[in-house]
Amino acid sequence: MAHIDLGVDETRFPGITGPMRFRPETAKPLNELAEVLLRAPHSLPAGERELIAAYVSGLNDCDFCCTSHSAFAAAQLDEGLTLVGQVRADLDTAPVPEKLKALLRIAGAVQRSGRAVTPELVEAARALGATDVEIHDTVLIAAAFCMFNRYVDGLGTFAPEGPGGYYADSARRIVEHGYTESV
């Protein structure tokens, strides 16, 4: 159970949903940020942006966020959870476009340190067709998920086991209604 009393049944409101219910005034801008970064019209499909969130959350060992955003990505990618698993297991051999690999490498650098993003990483992404907006948003998704991951894990919130159940239900809800209506 969480380090503080969130005032909710954490089995019903696991991970980030408990703290968001605890402090709805902070939940609103956090959900709005997630909505803009992960679902708003963009040249990168929503599934790929969710994959960036899942990838960074996995690097941060945040079980709740990694499993959630893996499910959200899988629900929006034709190759589903298999592809998400391949990317998380070995980015270099994963069957995703090279541009996406370059963006994921940038996201991985952000996860280590913002200063780990080098001109070479940016130029490699550009050479593969990434736009400045895609590079910007990749950096911001990665940075935001470092924050979200630390929020969830810093409060010691409950994370359901396995990829099905809660996470599959959440994926359907997020894909259908988005982040701003999910709390």
Contact map, one row per residue, 1 for C-alpha under 8 A:
111000000100000000000000000000000000000000000000000000000000000000000000000000000000000000000000000000000000000000000000000000000000000000000000000000000001110000000000000000000000000
111111000000000000000000000000000000000000000000000000000000000000000000000000000000000000000000000000000000000000000000000000000000000000000000000000000011110000000000000000000000000
111110000000000000000000000000000000000000000000000000000000000000000000000000000000000000000000000000000000000000000000000000000000000000000000000000000011100000000000000000000000000
011111000000000000000000000000000000000000000000000000000000000000000000000000000000000000000000000000000000000000000000000000000000000000000000000000000010000000000000000000000000000
011111110000000000000000000000000000000000000000000000000000000000000000000000000000000000000000000000000000000000000000000000000000000000000000000000000000000000000000000000000000000
010111110000000001101100000000000000000000000000000000000000000000000000000000000000000000000000000000000000000000000000000000000000000000000000000000000000000000000000000000000000000
000011111000000000000100000000000000000000000000000000000000000000000000000000000000000000000000000000000000000000000000000000000000000000000000000000000000000000000000000000000000000
000011111101100001001100000000000000000000000000000000000000000000000000000000000000000000000000000000000000000000000000000000000000000000000000000000000000000000000000000000000000000
000000111111100000000000000000000000000000000000000000000000000000000000000000000000000000000000000000000000000000000000000000000000000000000000000000000000000000000000000000000000000
100000011111111001000000000000000000000000000000000000000000000000000000000000000000000000000000000000000000000000000000000000000000000000000000000000000000110000000000000000000000000
000000001111110000000000000000000000000000000000000000000000000000000000000000000000000000000000000000000000000000000000000000000000000000000000000000000000010100000000000000000000000
000000011111110000000000000000000000000000000000000000000000000000000000000000000000000000000000000000000000000000000000000000000000000000000000000000000000000000000000000000000000000
000000011111111111000000000000000000000000000000000000000000000000000000000000000000000000000000000000000000000000000000000000000000000000000000000000000000000000000000000000000000000
000000000111111111000000000000000000000000000000000000000000000000000000000000000000000000000000000000000000000000000000000000000000000000000000000000000000111100000000000000000000000
000000000100111111100000000000000000000000000000000000000000000110000000000000000000000000000000000000000000000000000000000000000000000000000000000000010000111000000000000000000000000
000000000000111111110000000000000000000000000000000000000000000000000000000000000000000000000000000000000000000000000000000000000000000000000000000100110000100000000000000000000000000
000000000000111111111000000000000000000000000000000000000000000000000000000000000000000000000000000000000000000000000000000000000000000000000000000000000000000000000000000000000000001
000001010100111111111100000000000000000000000000000000000000000000000000000000000000000000000000000000000000000000000000000000000000000000000000000000000000100000000000000000000000000
000001000000001111111110000000000000000000000000000000000000000000000000000000000000000000000000000000000000000000000000000000000000000000000000000000010000000000000000000000000000000
000000000000000111111111011000000000000000000000000000000000000000000000000000000000000000000000000000000000000000000000000000000000000000000000000000000000000000000000000000000000001
000001010000000011111111001000000000000000000000000000000000000000000000000000000000000000000000000000000000000000000000000000000000000000000000000000000000000000000000000000000000001
000001110000000001111111000000000000000000000000000000000000000000000000000000000000000000000000000000000000000000000000000000000000000000000000000000000000000000000000000000000000000
000000000000000000111111111000000000000000000000000000000000000000000000000000000000000000000000000000000000000000000000000000000000000000000000000000000000000000000000000000000000000
000000000000000000011111111100000000000000000000000000000000000000000000000000000000000000000000000000000000000000000000000000000000000000000000000000000000000000000000000000000000000
000000000000000000000011111110000000000000000000000000000000000000000000000000000000000000000000000000000000000000000000000000000000000000000000000000000000000000000000000000000000000
000000000000000000010011111111000000000000000000000000000000000000000000000000000000000000000000000000000000000000000000000000000000000000000000000000000000000000000000000000000000000
000000000000000000011011111111100000000000000000000000000000000000000000000000000000000000000000000000000000000000000000000000000000000000000000000000000000000000000000000000000000000
000000000000000000000001111111110000000000000000000000000000000000000000000000000000000000000000000000000000000000000000000000000000000000000000000000000000000000000000000000000001000
000000000000000000000000111111111000000000000000000000000000000000000000000000000000000000000000000000000000000000000000000000000000000000000000000000000000000000000000000000000000000
000000000000000000000000011111111100000000000000000000000000000000000000000000000000000000000000000000000000000000000000000000000000000000000000000000000000000000000000000000000000000
000000000000000000000000001111111110000000000000000000000000000000000000000000000000000000000000000000000000000000000000000000000000000000000000000000000000000000000000000000000011000
000000000000000000000000000111111111000000000000000000000000000000000000000000000000000000000000000000000000000000000000000000000000000000000000000000000000000000000000000000000011000
000000000000000000000000000011111111100000000000000000000000000000000000000000000000000000000000000000000000000000000000000000000000000000000000000000000000000000000000000000000000000
000000000000000000000000000001111111111000000000000000000000000000000000000000000000000000000000000000000000000000000000000000000000000000000000000000000000000000000000000000000010000
000000000000000000000000000000111111111100000000000000000000000000000000000000000000000000000000000000000000000000000000000000000000000000000000000000000000000000000000000000000111000
000000000000000000000000000000011111111100000000000000000000000000000000000000000000000000000000000000000000000000000000000000000000000000000000000000000000000000000000000000000000000
000000000000000000000000000000001111111100000000100000000000000000000000000000000000000000000000000000000000000000000000000000000000000010011000000000000000000000000000000000000000000
000000000000000000000000000000000111111100000100110000000000000000000000000000000000000000000000000000000000000000000000000000000000000000001000000000000000000000000000000000000000000
000000000000000000000000000000000111111111000100000000000000000000000000000000000000000000000000000000000000000000000000000000000000000000000000000000000000000000000000000000000100000
000000000000000000000000000000000011111111000100000000000000000000000000000000000000000000000000000000000000000000000000000000000000000000000000000000000000000000000000000000000000000
000000000000000000000000000000000000001111100000000000000000000000000000000000000000000000000000000000000000000000000000000000000000000000000000000000000000000000000000000000000000000
000000000000000000000000000000000000001111111100000000000000000000000000000000000000000000000000000000000000000000000000000000000000000000000000000000000000000000000000000000000000000
000000000000000000000000000000000000000011111000000000000000000000000000000000000000000000000000000000000000000000000000000000000000010000000000000000000000000000000000000000000000000
000000000000000000000000000000000000000001111101100000000000000000000000000000000000000000000000000000000000000000000000000000000000010000000000000000000000000000000000000000000000000
000000000000000000000000000000000000000001111111100000000000000000000000000000000000000000000000000000000000000000000000000000000000000000000000000000000000000000000000000000000000000
000000000000000000000000000000000000011101011111110000000000000000000000100100000000000000000000000000000000000000000000000000000000000000000000000000000000000000000000000000000000000
000000000000000000000000000000000000000000001111111000000000000000000001111110000000000000000000000000000000000000000000000000000000000000000000000000000000000000000000000000000000000
000000000000000000000000000000000000000000011111111100000000000000000000100010000000000000000000000100000000000000000000000000000000000000000000000000000000000000000000000000000000000
000000000000000000000000000000000000110000011111111110000000000000000000100000000000000000000000000000000000000000000000000000000000000001001000000000000000000000000000000000000000000
000000000000000000000000000000000000010000000111111111000000000000001101100000000000000000000000000000000000000000000000000000000000000000000000000000000000000000000000000000000000000
000000000000000000000000000000000000000000000011111111100000000000001100100000000001000000000000000000000000000000000000000000000000000000000000000000000000000000000000000000000000000
000000000000000000000000000000000000000000000001111111110000000000000000000000000000000000000000000000010010000000000000000000000000000001001100000000000000000000000000000000000000000
000000000000000000000000000000000000000000000000111111111000000001001000000000000000000000000000000000000000000000000000000000000000000000001100100000000000000000000000000000000000000
000000000000000000000000000000000000000000000000011111111100000011111100100000000000000000000000000000000000000000000000000000000000000000000000000000000000000000000000000000000000000
000000000000000000000000000000000000000000000000001111111110000001000000000000000000001100000000000000010001000000000000000000000000000000000000000000000000000000000000000000000000000
000000000000000000000000000000000000000000000000000111111111000001000000000000000000000000000000000000000011001000000000000000000000000000000100110000000000000000000000000000000000000
000000000000000000000000000000000000000000000000000011111111111011000000000000000000000000000000000000000000000000000000000000000000000000000000110010000000000000000000000000000000000
000000000000000000000000000000000000000000000000000001111111111011000000000000000000000100000000000000000000000000000000000000000000000000000000000000000000000000000000000000000000000
000000000000000000000000000000000000000000000000000000111111110000000000000000000000000000000000000000000001001000000000000000000000000000000000000000000000000000000000000000000000000
000000000000000000000000000000000000000000000000000000011111110000000000000000000000000000000000000000000000001000000000000000000000000000000000010010000000000000000000000000000000000
000000000000000000000000000000000000000000000000000000001111111001000000000000000000000000000000000000000000000000000000000000000000000000000000000000000000000000000000000000000000000
000000000000000000000000000000000000000000000000000000001111111111000000000000000000000000000000000000000000000000000000000000000000000000000000000011011000000000000000000000000000000
000000000000000000000000000000000000000000000000000000001100111111100000000000000000000000000000000000000000000000000000000000000000000000000000000000000000001000000000000000000000000
000000000000001000000000000000000000000000000000000000000000011111110000000000000000000000000000000000000000000000000000000000000000000000000000000000010000011100000000000000000000000
000000000000001000000000000000000000000000000000000001001100011111111000000000000000000000000000000000000000000000000000000000000000000000000000000110010000000000000000000000000000000
000000000000000000000000000000000000000000000000000011111100111111111100000000000000000000000000000000000000000000000000000000000000000000000000000000000000000000000000000000000000000
000000000000000000000000000000000000000000000000000001000000001111111110000000000000000000000000000000000000000000000000000000000000000000000000000000000000000001100010000000000000000
000000000000000000000000000000000000000000000000000001000000000111111111000000000000000000000000000000000000000000000000000000000000000000000000000000000000000000100010011000000000000
000000000000000000000000000000000000000000000000011011000000000011111111100000000000000000000000000000000000000000000000000000000000000000000000000000000000000000000000000000000000000
000000000000000000000000000000000000000000000000011001000000000001111111110000001001000000000000000000000000000000000000000000000000000000000000000000000000000000000000000000000000000
000000000000000000000000000000000000000000000000000000000000000000111111111000001000000000000000000000000000000000000000000000000000000000000000000000000000000000100011001000000000000
000000000000000000000000000000000000000000000010010000000000000000011111111100000000000000000000000000000000000000000000000000000000000000000000000000000000000000000000011101100000000
000000000000000000000000000000000000000000000111111001000000000000001111111110011001000000000000000000000000000000000000000000000000000000000000000000000000000000000000000000000000000
000000000000000000000000000000000000000000000010000000000000000000000111111111111111000000000000000000000000000000000000000000000000000000000000000000000000000000000000000000000000000
000000000000000000000000000000000000000000000010000000000000000000000011111111011000000000000000000000000000000000000000000000000000000000000000000000000000000000000000001100100000000
000000000000000000000000000000000000000000000110000000000000000000000001111111010000000000000000000000000000000000000000000000000000000000000000000000000000000000000000000000100000000
000000000000000000000000000000000000000000000011000000000000000000000000111111110000000000000000000000000000000000000000000000000000000000000000000000000000000000000000000000000000000
000000000000000000000000000000000000000000000000000000000000000000000000011111110000000000000000000000000000000000000000000000000000000000000000000000000000000000000000000000000000000
000000000000000000000000000000000000000000000000000000000000000000000000010011111110000000000000000000000000000000000000000000000000000000000000000000000000000000000000000000000000000
000000000000000000000000000000000000000000000000000000000000000000000000111111111111000000000000000000000000000000000000000000000000000000000000000000000000000000000000000000000000000
000000000000000000000000000000000000000000000000000000000000000000000110111000111111100000000000000000000000000000000000000000000000000000000000000000000000000000000000000000000000000
000000000000000000000000000000000000000000000000000000000000000000000000010000111111110000000000000000000000000000000000000000000000000000000000000000000000000000000000000000000000000
000000000000000000000000000000000000000000000000000000000000000000000000010000111111111000000110000000000000000000000000000000000000000000000000000000000000000000000000000000000000000
000000000000000000000000000000000000000000000000001000000000000000000100110000011111111100000000000000000000000000000000000000000000000000000000000000000000000000000000000000000000000
000000000000000000000000000000000000000000000000000000000000000000000000000000001111111110000000000000000000000000000000000000000000000000000000000000000000000000000000000000000000000
000000000000000000000000000000000000000000000000000000000000000000000000000000000111111111101110000000000000000000000000000000000000000000000000000000000000000000000000000000000000000
000000000000000000000000000000000000000000000000000000100000000000000000000000000011111111111111000000000000000000000000000000000000000000000000000000000000000000000000000000000000000
000000000000000000000000000000000000000000000000000000100100000000000000000000000001111111100000000000000000000000000000000000000000000000000000000000000000000000000000000000000000000
000000000000000000000000000000000000000000000000000000000000000000000000000000000000111111100000000000000000000000000000000000000000000000000000000000000000000000000000000000000000000
000000000000000000000000000000000000000000000000000000000000000000000000000000000000011111111100000000000000000000000000000000000000000000000000000000000000000000000000000000000000000
000000000000000000000000000000000000000000000000000000000000000000000000000000000000011111111100000010000000000000000000000000000000000000000000000000000000000000000000000000000000000
000000000000000000000000000000000000000000000000000000000000000000000000000000000000001001111100000010000000000000000000000000000000000000000000000000000000000000000000000000000000000
000000000000000000000000000000000000000000000000000000000000000000000000000000000000011001111110000000000000000000000000000000000000000000000000000000000000000000000000000000000000000
000000000000000000000000000000000000000000000000000000000000000000000000000000000010011001111111000000000000000000000000000000000000000000000000000000000000000000000000000000000000000
000000000000000000000000000000000000000000000000000000000000000000000000000000000010011000001111100000000000000000000000000000000000000000000000000000000000000000000000000000000000000
000000000000000000000000000000000000000000000000000000000000000000000000000000000000001000000111110110000000000000000000000000000000000000000000000000000000000000000000000000000000000
000000000000000000000000000000000000000000000000000000000000000000000000000000000000000000000011111110000000000000000000000000000000000000000000000000000000000000000000000000000000000
000000000000000000000000000000000000000000000000000000000000000000000000000000000000000000000001111111000000000000000000000000010000000000000000000000000000000000000000000000000000000
000000000000000000000000000000000000000000000000000000000000000000000000000000000000000000000000111111100000000000000000000010011100000000000000000000000000000000000000000000000000000
000000000000000000000000000000000000000000000001000000000000000000000000000000000000000000000001111111110000000000000000000000000000000000000000000000000000000000000000000000000000000
000000000000000000000000000000000000000000000000000000000000000000000000000000000000000000110001111111111000000000000000000000000000000000000000000000000000000000000000000000000000000
000000000000000000000000000000000000000000000000000000000000000000000000000000000000000000000000011111111100000000000000100110010000000000000000000000000000000000000000000000000000000
000000000000000000000000000000000000000000000000000000000000000000000000000000000000000000000000001111111110000000000000000010000100001001000000000000000000000000000000000000000000000
000000000000000000000000000000000000000000000000000100100000000000000000000000000000000000000000000111111111000000000000000000000000000001000000000000000000000000000000000000000000000
000000000000000000000000000000000000000000000000000000000000000000000000000000000000000000000000000011111111100000000000100000000000000000000000000000000000000000000000000000000000000
000000000000000000000000000000000000000000000000000000000000000000000000000000000000000000000000000001111111110000001000110000000000000001100000000000000000000000000000000000000000000
000000000000000000000000000000000000000000000000000100010000000000000000000000000000000000000000000000111111111000000000000000000000000001101100000000000000000000000000000000000000000
000000000000000000000000000000000000000000000000000000110010000000000000000000000000000000000000000000011111111100000000000000000000000000000100000000000000000000000000000000000000000
000000000000000000000000000000000000000000000000000000000000000000000000000000000000000000000000000000001111111111111000000000000000000000000000000000000000000000000000000000000000000
000000000000000000000000000000000000000000000000000000000000000000000000000000000000000000000000000000000111111111111000000000000000000000100110000000000000000000000000000000000000000
000000000000000000000000000000000000000000000000000000010011000000000000000000000000000000000000000000000011111111000000000000000000000000000110010000000000000000000000000000000000000
000000000000000000000000000000000000000000000000000000000000000000000000000000000000000000000000000000000001111111010000000000000000000000000000000000000000000000000000000000000000000
000000000000000000000000000000000000000000000000000000000000000000000000000000000000000000000000000000000000111111111000000000000000000000000000000000000000000000000000000000000000000
000000000000000000000000000000000000000000000000000000000000000000000000000000000000000000000000000000000000111111111000000000000000000000000000000000000000000000000000000000000000000
000000000000000000000000000000000000000000000000000000000000000000000000000000000000000000000000000000000000110011111100000000000000000000000000000000000000000000000000000000000000000
000000000000000000000000000000000000000000000000000000000000000000000000000000000000000000000000000000000000110111111100000000000000000000000000000000000000000000000000000000000000000
000000000000000000000000000000000000000000000000000000000000000000000000000000000000000000000000000000000100110011111110110000000000000000000000000000000000000000000000000000000000000
000000000000000000000000000000000000000000000000000000000000000000000000000000000000000000000000000000000000000000111111110000000000000000000000000000000000000000000000000000000000000
000000000000000000000000000000000000000000000000000000000000000000000000000000000000000000000000000000000000000000001111111000000000000000000000000000000000000000000000000000000000000
000000000000000000000000000000000000000000000000000000000000000000000000000000000000000000000000000000000000000000000111111100000000000000000000000000000000000000000000000000000000000
000000000000000000000000000000000000000000000000000000000000000000000000000000000000000000000000000001001100000000001111111110000000000000000000000000000000000000000000000000000000000
000000000000000000000000000000000000000000000000000000000000000000000000000000000000000000000000000000000100000000001111111111000000001000000000000000000000000000000000000000000000000
000000000000000000000000000000000000000000000000000000000000000000000000000000000000000000000000000000000000000000000011111111100000000000000000000000000000000000000000000000000000000
000000000000000000000000000000000000000000000000000000000000000000000000000000000000000000000000000001000000000000000001111111110000000000000000000000000000000000000000000000000000000
000000000000000000000000000000000000000000000000000000000000000000000000000000000000000000000000001001100000000000000000111111111100001000000000000000000000000000000000000000000000000
000000000000000000000000000000000000000000000000000000000000000000000000000000000000000000000000000000000000000000000000011111111111000000000000000000000000000000000000000000000000000
000000000000000000000000000000000000000000000000000000000000000000000000000000000000000000000000000000000000000000000000001111111100000000000000000000000000000000000000000000000000000
000000000000000000000000000000000000000000000000000000000000000000000000000000000000000000000000011001000000000000000000000111111100000000000000000000000000000000000000000000000000000
000000000000000000000000000000000000000000000000000000000000000000000000000000000000000000000000001000000000000000000000000011111110000000000000000000000000000000000000000000000000000
000000000000000000000000000000000000000000000000000000000000000000000000000000000000000000000000001000100000000000000000000011111111011000000000000000000000000000000000000000000000000
000000000000000000000000000000000000000000000000000000000000000000000000000000000000000000000000000000000000000000000000000001001111111000000000000000000000000000000000000000000000000
000000000000000000000000000000000000000000000000000000000000000000000000000000000000000000000000000000000000000000000000000001000111111100000000000000000000000000000000000000000000000
000000000000000000000000000000000000000000000000000000000000000000000000000000000000000000000000000000000000000000000000000000000011111110000000000000000000000000000000000000000000000
000000000000000000000000000000000000000000110000000000000000000000000000000000000000000000000000000000000000000000000000000000000111111111000000000000000000000000000000000000000000000
000000000000000000000000000000000000000000000000000000000000000000000000000000000000000000000000000000100000000000000000010010000111111111100000000000000000000000000000000000000000000
000000000000000000000000000000000000000000000000000000000000000000000000000000000000000000000000000000000000000000000000000000000001111111110000000000000000000000000000000000000000000
000000000000000000000000000000000000100000000000000000000000000000000000000000000000000000000000000000000000000000000000000000000000111111111000000000000000000000000000000000000000000
000000000000000000000000000000000000000000000000100100000000000000000000000000000000000000000000000000110110000000000000000000000000011111111100000000000000000000000000000000000000000
000000000000000000000000000000000000000000000000000000000000000000000000000000000000000000000000000000000110010000000000000000000000001111111110000000000000000000000000000000000000000
000000000000000000000000000000000000100000000000000000000000000000000000000000000000000000000000000000000000000000000000000000000000000111111111000000000000000000000000000000000000000
000000000000000000000000000000000000110000000000100110000000000000000000000000000000000000000000000000000010000000000000000000000000000011111111100000000000000000000000000000000000000
000000000000000000000000000000000000000000000000000110010000000000000000000000000000000000000000000000000011011000000000000000000000000001111111110000000000000000000000000000000000000
000000000000000000000000000000000000000000000000000000000000000000000000000000000000000000000000000000000000011000000000000000000000000000111111111000000000000000000000000000000000000
000000000000000000000000000000000000000000000000000000000000000000000000000000000000000000000000000000000000000000000000000000000000000000011111111100000000000000000000000000000000000
000000000000000000000000000000000000000000000000000010011000000000000000000000000000000000000000000000000000000000000000000000000000000000001111111110000000000000000000000000000000000
000000000000000000000000000000000000000000000000000000011001000000000000000000000000000000000000000000000000001000000000000000000000000000000111111111000000000000000000000000000000000
000000000000000000000000000000000000000000000000000000000000000000000000000000000000000000000000000000000000000000000000000000000000000000000011111111100000000000000000000000000000000
000000000000000100000000000000000000000000000000000000000000000010000000000000000000000000000000000000000000000000000000000000000000000000000001111111110000000000000000000000000000000
000000000000000000000000000000000000000000000000000000001001010010000000000000000000000000000000000000000000000000000000000000000000000000000000111111111000000000000000000000000000000
000000000000000000000000000000000000000000000000000000000000010000000000000000000000000000000000000000000000000000000000000000000000000000000000011111111100000000000000000000000000000
000000000000000100000000000000000000000000000000000000000000000000000000000000000000000000000000000000000000000000000000000000000000000000000000001111111110000000000000000000000000000
000000000000001100100000000000000000000000000000000000000000010110000000000000000000000000000000000000000000000000000000000000000000000000000000000111111111100000000000000000000000000
000000000000000000000000000000000000000000000000000000000000010000000000000000000000000000000000000000000000000000000000000000000000000000000000000011111111100000000000000000000000000
000000000000000000000000000000000000000000000000000000000000000000000000000000000000000000000000000000000000000000000000000000000000000000000000000001111111100000000000000000000000000
011100000000000000000000000000000000000000000000000000000000000000000000000000000000000000000000000000000000000000000000000000000000000000000000000000111111100000000000000000000000000
111000000000000000000000000000000000000000000000000000000000000000000000000000000000000000000000000000000000000000000000000000000000000000000000000000011111110000000000000000000000000
111000000100011101000000000000000000000000000000000000000000000000000000000000000000000000000000000000000000000000000000000000000000000000000000000000011111111000000000000000000000000
110000000110011000000000000000000000000000000000000000000000000100000000000000000000000000000000000000000000000000000000000000000000000000000000000000000001111100000000000000000000000
000000000000011000000000000000000000000000000000000000000000001100000000000000000000000000000000000000000000000000000000000000000000000000000000000000000000111110000000000000000000000
000000000010010000000000000000000000000000000000000000000000000100000000000000000000000000000000000000000000000000000000000000000000000000000000000000000000011111000100000000000000000
000000000000000000000000000000000000000000000000000000000000000000000000000000000000000000000000000000000000000000000000000000000000000000000000000000000000001111100000000000000000000
000000000000000000000000000000000000000000000000000000000000000000100000000000000000000000000000000000000000000000000000000000000000000000000000000000000000000111111000000000000000000
000000000000000000000000000000000000000000000000000000000000000000110010000000000000000000000000000000000000000000000000000000000000000000000000000000000000000011111111000000000000000
000000000000000000000000000000000000000000000000000000000000000000000000000000000000000000000000000000000000000000000000000000000000000000000000000000000000000001111111100000000000000
000000000000000000000000000000000000000000000000000000000000000000000000000000000000000000000000000000000000000000000000000000000000000000000000000000000000000001111111100000000000000
000000000000000000000000000000000000000000000000000000000000000000000000000000000000000000000000000000000000000000000000000000000000000000000000000000000000000100111111110000000000000
000000000000000000000000000000000000000000000000000000000000000000110010000000000000000000000000000000000000000000000000000000000000000000000000000000000000000000111111111000000000000
000000000000000000000000000000000000000000000000000000000000000000000010000000000000000000000000000000000000000000000000000000000000000000000000000000000000000000111111111100000000000
000000000000000000000000000000000000000000000000000000000000000000000000000000000000000000000000000000000000000000000000000000000000000000000000000000000000000000011111111110000000000
000000000000000000000000000000000000000000000000000000000000000000010001000000000000000000000000000000000000000000000000000000000000000000000000000000000000000000000111111111000000000
000000000000000000000000000000000000000000000000000000000000000000010011001000000000000000000000000000000000000000000000000000000000000000000000000000000000000000000011111111100000000
000000000000000000000000000000000000000000000000000000000000000000000001001000000000000000000000000000000000000000000000000000000000000000000000000000000000000000000001111111110000000
000000000000000000000000000000000000000000000000000000000000000000000000000000000000000000000000000000000000000000000000000000000000000000000000000000000000000000000000111111111100010
000000000000000000000000000000000000000000000000000000000000000000000001000000000000000000000000000000000000000000000000000000000000000000000000000000000000000000000000011111111110010
000000000000000000000000000000000000000000000000000000000000000000000001001100000000000000000000000000000000000000000000000000000000000000000000000000000000000000000000001111111100000
000000000000000000000000000000000000000000000000000000000000000000000000000000000000000000000000000000000000000000000000000000000000000000000000000000000000000000000000000111111100000
000000000000000000000000000000000000000000000000000000000000000000000000000000000000000000000000000000000000000000000000000000000000000000000000000000000000000000000000000011111111110
000000000000000000000000000000000010001000000000000000000000000000000000000000000000000000000000000000000000000000000000000000000000000000000000000000000000000000000000000011111111110
000000000000000000000000000000110110000000000000000000000000000000000000000000000000000000000000000000000000000000000000000000000000000000000000000000000000000000000000000001001111111
000000000000000000000000000100110010000000000000000000000000000000000000000000000000000000000000000000000000000000000000000000000000000000000000000000000000000000000000000000001111111
000000000000000000000000000000000000000000000000000000000000000000000000000000000000000000000000000000000000000000000000000000000000000000000000000000000000000000000000000000001111111
000000000000000000000000000000000000000000000000000000000000000000000000000000000000000000000000000000000000000000000000000000000000000000000000000000000000000000000000000011001111111
000000000000000010011000000000000000000000000000000000000000000000000000000000000000000000000000000000000000000000000000000000000000000000000000000000000000000000000000000000000011111
